[in-house]
Amino acid sequence: MRVTIAAIGRLKRGPERALIDDYLDRFTKSGRQLGLGPASVVDMDARKGGMAAEAELLLAKIPDGAVVVALDERGKLLTSPQFAETLGGWRDAGRRDCVCLIGGADGLDPALRDRADLVISFGKMVWPHMLARVMLAEQLYRAASILAGSPYHRE
Ligand SMILES: C[S@@+](CC[C@H](N)C(=O)[O-])C[C@H]1O[C@@H](n2cnc3c(N)ncnc32)[C@H](O)[C@@H]1O
């Protein structure tokens, strides 16, 4: 199952991007034997029209039949093993694509949250989009490690 992080806001070269690239690379490598990956990021410029205009850009990145995960502080709090199990379940159900949506300064349009198969929260605090991306990339790698039974994740 391919995983795409679709995010509003361009991320220039820097420490956050280096971390994201590293975690997604690790996810892609560990995911190979698990039927997960590759993982990639598509980012796009914020739109003057705000959330609704940005929703159009994000919707265009969702292939037919893809699982949609929205990141939002009002979403569901999952443990890392629960996230891993959820990804594994979609893979086992034969889903070919998973697209994870990260909003811009105004957040994600409510229509996208409604469209999502799962809305995930990284806590009630609001994080800047670049940190939300880093956390998601790390959790994807952690999920692959959990599914592979590797010792990266310890409880
Ligand atoms: C700067 S935040 C959006 C701002 C916020 N919704 C608001 O209205 O002020 C940018 C994006 O990062 C992600 N994000 C930020 N905090 C998050 C959290 N606690 N859990 C999950 N995603 C988060 C969401 O995708 C959000 O749309």
The ligand as an SDF file (V2000), in Angstrom:
LIG
                    3D

 27 29  0  0  0  0  0  0  0  0999 V2000
   -1.1740   25.0580   11.8900 C   0  0  0  0  0  0  0  0  0  0  0  0
   -2.1670   23.6260   11.8830 S   0  0  0  0  0  0  0  0  0  0  0  0
   -3.8060   24.2170   11.5650 C   0  0  0  0  0  0  0  0  0  0  0  0
   -4.3080   25.1910   12.4790 C   0  0  0  0  0  0  0  0  0  0  0  0
   -5.5990   24.9350   13.2580 C   0  0  0  0  0  0  0  0  0  0  0  0
   -6.5270   23.9900   12.7810 N   0  0  0  0  0  0  0  0  0  0  0  0
   -6.2640   26.2350   13.5110 C   0  0  0  0  0  0  0  0  0  0  0  0
   -7.3990   26.3950   13.1480 O   0  0  0  0  0  0  0  0  0  0  0  0
   -5.5790   27.0870   14.0700 O   0  0  0  0  0  0  0  0  0  0  0  0
   -1.7810   22.8960   10.3440 C   0  0  0  0  0  0  0  0  0  0  0  0
   -2.1240   21.4410   10.2250 C   0  0  0  0  0  0  0  0  0  0  0  0
   -1.2790   20.6610   11.0550 O   0  0  0  0  0  0  0  0  0  0  0  0
   -1.9720   19.4880   11.4870 C   0  0  0  0  0  0  0  0  0  0  0  0
   -2.0170   19.5080   12.9510 N   0  0  0  0  0  0  0  0  0  0  0  0
   -1.7000   20.5110   13.7830 C   0  0  0  0  0  0  0  0  0  0  0  0
   -1.8750   20.1540   15.0530 N   0  0  0  0  0  0  0  0  0  0  0  0
   -2.3100   18.8720   15.0430 C   0  0  0  0  0  0  0  0  0  0  0  0
   -2.6620   17.9190   16.0520 C   0  0  0  0  0  0  0  0  0  0  0  0
   -2.6140   18.2110   17.3330 N   0  0  0  0  0  0  0  0  0  0  0  0
   -3.0610   16.7070   15.6560 N   0  0  0  0  0  0  0  0  0  0  0  0
   -3.1270   16.3710   14.3450 C   0  0  0  0  0  0  0  0  0  0  0  0
   -2.8030   17.2210   13.3500 N   0  0  0  0  0  0  0  0  0  0  0  0
   -2.3970   18.4520   13.6910 C   0  0  0  0  0  0  0  0  0  0  0  0
   -3.3740   19.5570   10.8860 C   0  0  0  0  0  0  0  0  0  0  0  0
   -3.4270   18.8250    9.6800 O   0  0  0  0  0  0  0  0  0  0  0  0
   -3.5310   21.0370   10.6240 C   0  0  0  0  0  0  0  0  0  0  0  0
   -4.4730   21.2840    9.6040 O   0  0  0  0  0  0  0  0  0  0  0  0
  1  2  1  0
  2  3  1  0
  2 10  1  0
  3  4  1  0
  4  5  1  0
  5  6  1  0
  5  7  1  0
  7  8  2  0
  7  9  1  0
 10 11  1  0
 11 12  1  0
 11 26  1  0
 12 13  1  0
 13 14  1  0
 13 24  1  0
 14 15  1  0
 14 23  1  0
 15 16  2  0
 16 17  1  0
 17 18  1  0
 17 23  2  0
 18 19  1  0
 18 20  2  0
 20 21  1  0
 21 22  2  0
 22 23  1  0
 24 25  1  0
 24 26  1  0
 26 27  1  0
M  CHG  2   2   1   9  -1
M  END
$$$$
